[in-house]
Amino acid sequence: MLEFGPIILRALEKEDVKTLHKWNNDYIVTLYSRGSPFEFKNMLVMEEEIEKNLKDKKKTFLAIEIKKENRLIGTANYEEDRWGGILSSDLGTMLGEKDCWNKGYGKLVTLGLCELLFFWKNFDRLSAWSIEYNKRAHRVLEQIGFVREGIIRKCSFTSGKYWDWYAFGYLKGEYLSKREKILQKILKNYYPGYLKSIPEEMRSYT
Ligand SMILES: CC(C)(COP(=O)(O)OP(=O)(O)OC[C@H]1O[C@@H](n2cnc3c(N)ncnc32)[C@H](O)[C@@H]1OP(=O)(O)O)[C@@H](O)C(=O)NCCC(=O)NCCS
């Protein structure tokens, strides 16, 4: 479990399936998260999906909670990929509770994942994909330091038209060079507490 400012990233459990079912049938959430709304996922399919995913040792599925309220608000996931001789991962982030959008949680989650995978684990590169109209997600990724690296043209269709997907990437060296500044900017008054939670001998790494 990673405590990161006001949020917690913990292992997603089979018992979370009811909430996932709700979010996967919310057309606004899936319009943004996948660019494909109205998939009508029934509970049986959701249960099979979650069981298969949670058993896959290369994939990690996390639940995002607001610590103070003990409230599950979303999920995040990553997957070990050793293609090209480096360790990399695509990131997935979804805040299923729409009343939590635009309150800074997306930036915290994205930064928490960078901290987890670049600082605590030895990932070399992270990628994220987002549909062209998901301006909120693009803003979050760019604020955390991801670079827009390319466009996959007209690879998705919804609401009467074709859409591009944007590919974002972040390298470990890029993150570590700005880590302190970005942690301070996003964690704000939680920054000293987060630093204190790290054993002293681990704090200096340069
Ligand atoms: C995308 C998502 C993770 C972002 O999380 P969030 O908590 O809403 O985002 P934050 O509040 O941290 O930041 C949102 C930023 O986008 C900006 N923003 C919001 N709507 C915007 C728009 N239409 N155009 C441009 N910027 C916008 C906000 O002003 C804020 O920027 P700021 O920090 O400079 O003020 C979350 O909304 C979500 O999960 N959405 C549904 C699923 C999804 O889209 N997943 C991502 C798939 S790549």
The ligand as an SDF file (V2000), in Angstrom:
LIG
                    3D

 48 50  0  0  0  0  0  0  0  0999 V2000
   -8.5060   11.9380  -16.3460 C   0  0  0  0  0  0  0  0  0  0  0  0
   -8.5530   11.8950  -14.8200 C   0  0  0  0  0  0  0  0  0  0  0  0
   -7.6290   10.7870  -14.3050 C   0  0  0  0  0  0  0  0  0  0  0  0
   -8.0340   13.2500  -14.3140 C   0  0  0  0  0  0  0  0  0  0  0  0
   -8.1870   13.2920  -12.9170 O   0  0  0  0  0  0  0  0  0  0  0  0
   -8.7690   14.5890  -12.2000 P   0  0  0  0  0  0  0  0  0  0  0  0
   -8.6790   14.3790  -10.7580 O   0  0  0  0  0  0  0  0  0  0  0  0
  -10.1080   14.8970  -12.7680 O   0  0  0  0  0  0  0  0  0  0  0  0
   -7.7170   15.7120  -12.6860 O   0  0  0  0  0  0  0  0  0  0  0  0
   -7.0520   16.8630  -11.8140 P   0  0  0  0  0  0  0  0  0  0  0  0
   -8.0940   17.5620  -11.0240 O   0  0  0  0  0  0  0  0  0  0  0  0
   -5.8700   16.3600  -11.0920 O   0  0  0  0  0  0  0  0  0  0  0  0
   -6.5120   17.8390  -12.9660 O   0  0  0  0  0  0  0  0  0  0  0  0
   -7.3310   18.1870  -14.0520 C   0  0  0  0  0  0  0  0  0  0  0  0
   -6.6410   19.2760  -14.8590 C   0  0  0  0  0  0  0  0  0  0  0  0
   -7.2790   19.3470  -16.1540 O   0  0  0  0  0  0  0  0  0  0  0  0
   -7.8220   20.6420  -16.3450 C   0  0  0  0  0  0  0  0  0  0  0  0
   -9.0100   20.4840  -17.1480 N   0  0  0  0  0  0  0  0  0  0  0  0
  -10.2230   20.0130  -16.7870 C   0  0  0  0  0  0  0  0  0  0  0  0
  -11.0360   20.0010  -17.8470 N   0  0  0  0  0  0  0  0  0  0  0  0
  -10.3280   20.4520  -18.8990 C   0  0  0  0  0  0  0  0  0  0  0  0
  -10.6000   20.6840  -20.2890 C   0  0  0  0  0  0  0  0  0  0  0  0
  -11.7950   20.4250  -20.8000 N   0  0  0  0  0  0  0  0  0  0  0  0
   -9.6100   21.1600  -21.0840 N   0  0  0  0  0  0  0  0  0  0  0  0
   -8.3730   21.4320  -20.5680 C   0  0  0  0  0  0  0  0  0  0  0  0
   -8.0510   21.2340  -19.2670 N   0  0  0  0  0  0  0  0  0  0  0  0
   -9.0210   20.7670  -18.4610 C   0  0  0  0  0  0  0  0  0  0  0  0
   -8.0740   21.1630  -14.9250 C   0  0  0  0  0  0  0  0  0  0  0  0
   -8.1620   22.5660  -14.8990 O   0  0  0  0  0  0  0  0  0  0  0  0
   -6.8250   20.6290  -14.2280 C   0  0  0  0  0  0  0  0  0  0  0  0
   -5.6980   21.3830  -14.5930 O   0  0  0  0  0  0  0  0  0  0  0  0
   -4.9930   22.3960  -13.5180 P   0  0  0  0  0  0  0  0  0  0  0  0
   -4.3490   21.5180  -12.4970 O   0  0  0  0  0  0  0  0  0  0  0  0
   -4.0100   23.1530  -14.3170 O   0  0  0  0  0  0  0  0  0  0  0  0
   -6.1060   23.2340  -12.9510 O   0  0  0  0  0  0  0  0  0  0  0  0
  -10.0000   11.6870  -14.2840 C   0  0  0  0  0  0  0  0  0  0  0  0
  -10.7900   12.7940  -14.6130 O   0  0  0  0  0  0  0  0  0  0  0  0
  -10.6360   10.4320  -14.8490 C   0  0  0  0  0  0  0  0  0  0  0  0
  -10.3330    9.3500  -14.4020 O   0  0  0  0  0  0  0  0  0  0  0  0
  -11.5240   10.5660  -15.8360 N   0  0  0  0  0  0  0  0  0  0  0  0
  -12.2740    9.4390  -16.4090 C   0  0  0  0  0  0  0  0  0  0  0  0
  -11.4060    8.3340  -17.0050 C   0  0  0  0  0  0  0  0  0  0  0  0
  -10.2110    8.8610  -17.7700 C   0  0  0  0  0  0  0  0  0  0  0  0
  -10.3120    9.8050  -18.5180 O   0  0  0  0  0  0  0  0  0  0  0  0
   -9.0770    8.2220  -17.5570 N   0  0  0  0  0  0  0  0  0  0  0  0
   -7.8490    8.5970  -18.2020 C   0  0  0  0  0  0  0  0  0  0  0  0
   -7.6820    7.8600  -19.4490 C   0  0  0  0  0  0  0  0  0  0  0  0
   -6.1400    8.3110  -20.2030 S   0  0  0  0  0  0  0  0  0  0  0  0
  1  2  1  0
  2  3  1  0
  2  4  1  0
  2 36  1  0
  4  5  1  0
  5  6  1  0
  6  7  2  0
  6  8  1  0
  6  9  1  0
  9 10  1  0
 10 11  2  0
 10 12  1  0
 10 13  1  0
 13 14  1  0
 14 15  1  0
 15 16  1  0
 15 30  1  0
 16 17  1  0
 17 18  1  0
 17 28  1  0
 18 19  1  0
 18 27  1  0
 19 20  2  0
 20 21  1  0
 21 22  1  0
 21 27  2  0
 22 23  1  0
 22 24  2  0
 24 25  1  0
 25 26  2  0
 26 27  1  0
 28 29  1  0
 28 30  1  0
 30 31  1  0
 31 32  1  0
 32 33  2  0
 32 34  1  0
 32 35  1  0
 36 37  1  0
 36 38  1  0
 38 39  2  0
 38 40  1  0
 40 41  1  0
 41 42  1  0
 42 43  1  0
 43 44  2  0
 43 45  1  0
 45 46  1  0
 46 47  1  0
 47 48  1  0
M  END
$$$$
